[in-house]
Amino acid sequence: MSSAPAEVLQRRLSAQRLGGYVEATAGDLDAAIELYEWNCAMSAALFEVLGDVEIIVRNALHDALTAWHARGPFAGEWYDNEHGLLAAREKTDVTTALLRLKRCRKPVSPGAVVAELNFGFWRFLLTKKYSSTLWPVIGRAAFPDISHRRPQLLWARMARLHDLRNRIAHHEPIHWRDIGLDLTDCLMVIRAVCPVSEAWSRDRARVLQVLAMRPQSPRPMVGGDSCTGGGGVAG
């Protein structure tokens, strides 16, 4: 744990932010700070693997969509939606990405647009609403290593990872989560695209090492709370 006085850190981090950690450590402020520090370390370790997920998945989807688009009678790029398959949310995301590029005076190339689209855009392409439109034409090309009779498993993993990424990005508690499941979700999504890439990401991941360093709570915790982070320890 940091050598800084716990009361000072509580004031600077805010009692509200530390509330779930204090609850999870039975009111022990020193232990709560230690758990907070571990939560930061685990967030960083998971974010590295989530970065692999995001880049590998978006490139796989972009490649599949580009190849499919080129075979059809469509003008422009796939994200221009000449095919009419993108729903309102995704069309808005593309418009926002294009505006950001133009505002920053960056070239509007396919690679730049793909990089500008956020994780949520790609996650929502992998949902039930596209199960009879986009998925049949790009699913196998983008994710050759899954059973295409049950794409729902992949979609569920992406939904959980989207939630995890948002929580980490907003500095929320993740100590109550099943970290083992989070890591498995990351690696299995990557594997669905490319087993070689999954092995590479697995070898680089620090998640299990950080998990082994998790401080012990002074009491058992039950009833995990995804809002306060004051719940059960998993993984």
N, C-alpha and C positions, 0 to 999 in steps of 0.2 A: 504493500500500500504506500501511497505518497506520504512524505513526512509533513505535509502541510496540515495545520490544525483542521479537524473535521468540521468544527463550527464555522470556520471561515469559508470552507468549501460549500457547506450547506447554504450559506448566505449568497455566495456568488453563483452557484448552480441553481439555486432556488429550492426552498423547502418543498414546493409542489413537485418539481422535477424529481427530487429524491424520495418523494413520499412512498412510491411503490417499492423502492429498494429498502427503505426503513421498515416497511411492513414485512417484506420478505425476509428480513433479518431480525425479526422480533424486537424492533426498536433500538437495535444496536447501531449507532450512527457510524462508528468506525468500520463495522462490518458492511454497512450499507455503502460507504464510500468504496470499499474494496470490491464489492459486487458491481458497483457502477463502473469502476476502472476495468473490470473483467468484461463487462458488457460492451465497453468501447473497443476493447481488443478483439472480442468475438465479432463485433459488427464489422471491423476492418477486415478480418480474415474472411468472413462470408462475402463481403463486398467484392473482394478480389475474384472469387469464383463466380459471383453474379455477373461481373464484367465479362468473364469468358462466355457465360451463357448468352448474354445480350448480344455480343459481337458475333458469335458463331450462329445463333439463331437468325439474327436479322440478315446476315450474309446468305444463309441457306435459303431463307424465304425470298430475298431479293433475286438470287440466282434463278430460283424456280419460277418466280413470277415473270422475270425478264424473258426466260426461255419460252414460257407459255404465251406471253404477250407477242413475242416475235413470230409465233406460228399462226397468229390470228390476223384478222383484217383491221387491226387497230393502229391508229396514229399515235405518235408521241411515245411516252414511257408508261409502264403499267400503272404508276401512281397518278397519272393524268386522268385515269378512270374512264377512258373511252369505252371500255367493256361494261361499265355501269354496275360493277359488282361491289364496289366499296360502299359501305353504309355511311350514314351522315356523320357519325363520330370520327371515322377514319378519314373521310373527306376533309373534315375540319382540321384534323391533325396535319394532313398534307399541306393544306392552305397555310396553316401557321408556320410550318417548317419552311415553305417557300418564301414567305414574307420575312422570316428571320434572316434567311440567306441574303435576300435582296437588301434588307436594311443594313446588314453588315458588309454589303458590297462584296460578297463572296460569289464565286461562280456557281451557277445552278446546274450542277452535273448530277447524274444519278448517284454517284458515290457520296456527294455532299448531302443530297436529300436523304439518303438512307441513314447517314450518320446523324442527321438532325432530328429524325423521327425518334421519339422516346420509347422506352421499354413497353409502356402501356399500349402503344400503337401495335406492336408486334404481338403482344399477348392477346389483344382483342381480335386479331386475325385468326387466332386459334381458339375459337369458341363455337358454340352450337349454331349461332346465327349464320356461320359460313360453312356449316357441315354439308350442305347440298349445292354449294356454289364454288367457292375457292378451294375447299379441302379436296374434293375429288380430282381437281386438275393440277394441284401442286403438292398435295400431302406426301405422296410417295417420293416425289423428286426431292423435296426438302428434308424429309425424315425417313430415309430408306431403311433404318435399323429398328423400326417398331412394327408391331402388328397393326395393320391398317383396318382390321376389324374392330379395334378398340382404341380409337384415337382419343377417347374421353380421358384416358389416364394421362396422356401427354398434356391435354388441355388443363386438367386439374393441377398438374405439377406447375404449369406456367402461371396459373392463377395464384397458387400459393407463393411462388417466387416473386410475383408482382407485388403482393402484399408485403412480403419480407423486404423487398428492395425499398418500398415506400417507407416502411417503419425505420429502416436503417438510415435512409436519407433524411428523415425528420428526427433523428437521434432519440428514437423511442426505445423502451426496454425490450430486449429480446431474450433475456435470461430465462424466461418462463417457457420458451419454445422447445420443441423437440429438435435440437440442433442436428442430431443424426439424420432425421427426416429431411431437414433443409438441405444438408449436404447431398443426400441421396437424390433429392429432386434436381439439384443443379447438375449432378453428374449424369443422371439418366436422361435429362433433356439433351445434354451435349452428346451423349452416346447415341441418341436417336438420330442425330445428324451424322456423327462420325466417331466410331470407336477409338480411332487413333487420337483424335482431339480430346476425347474423354480421358484417356490414359494420361495425356500430357497435363490436363488440368488437375487430375487427381494427384499426380506426382508433385505438383507445385502447391497444392492447397495446404494451408496452415491450420485449418479448422480443427482437426482432431488434436493437434498439439495444444492449441489454445483451450479446447474443451477439457483436456486433462488438467489444466491449471485452474479450473473453476473453484473459487473459494467455497468452503463448506458452510452451509447455512446453520445457524444455531438451533433450528427446530425444523421438523418436517413441514413442508408446505403442501397444501391441497387446494383444489379448485382454481386452477390457473386462470388468471384474468388478463385477457389480451389488451385491455385498456390501461390498467395500472401497472402491469408487470409484476404484481404481487403474488403470482401463483406458482404452480408446481414446477419443479426442476425436472427436465427431461434430458435424454441423450447421454 
